[in-house]
Amino acid sequence: MDTLLNQQQSRKKTGPKPLYGEAKKMVSFRLSPRALEIIRHVATQKGVSQAEVIEQWARLIGSNADSLFTQKTEAVSELVPSLN
């Protein structure tokens, strides 16, 4: 119990409780203008942050890693239907 309490106390209060069981880390990426446009569009459509769009895509890709490259066309159609 003490360990859990110490973890909770040491965690910075930077936002809501983590959705995925762990605190997010700040990172930066270089993206093409088109990729950024897609991320922003999807975030607006879903009513979530751009970071959440990337989080969900990463988890979707991770869960389908074995077939990622063989099903590229299907994934694009599923993720961004309004931009195809």
PyMOL commands that set and color helices and strands:
alter all, ss='L'
color gray80, all
select helices_A, chain A and resi 2-10+33-46+50-63+65-67+72-79+81-83
alter helices_A, ss='H'
color red, helices_A
deselect
rebuild
show_as cartoon
